[in-house]
Amino acid sequence: MLEHPLTVLGGSDGGAHCATASDASMPSFMLTHWVRDRPSGRLPLELVVHKMSGATAAVYGLDDRGVLAPGKKADVNVIDLERLRLHLPEMRYDLPAGGKRLVQRADGYDATVVAGQVIRRHGVDTGARPGQLVRSR
């Protein structure tokens, strides 16, 4: 199913179940389990990256992103695939009115670049906020 050309990766309930599920770790899980760690039946790195970027952008009509090409938005994660590792989920009570949410951290992300600015370096927030809310047409 993951290899089917009409399949994209991801999903969200808009945070409705953030205290019982941590779907934000899906990209890290895809890269560690399906690309790197399975003894057999591994998926090619380029396929998984495409499904999490270009294929998903296309489904939502975001024609200006999802690929590294001239004139396109190029938000990028620089990942050390050998060091990529998910931590166990942990509960945080940092939502309004003391609301709780599950958080699952990962090691191995060297940098996250948005609009040409590094917003995270080695898992640490740099304070840069160049991104903006994306709305459908």
Beta strands, then each sheet from edge to edge (+ up, - down):
strand 1: 76-79
strand 2: 85-86
strand 3: 90-95
strand 4: 99-103
strand 5: 106-107
strand 6: 109-114
strand 7: 117-121
strand 8: 124-125
sheet 1: 1+ 6- 7+ 8-
sheet 2: 2+ 5-
sheet 3: 3+ 4-
end
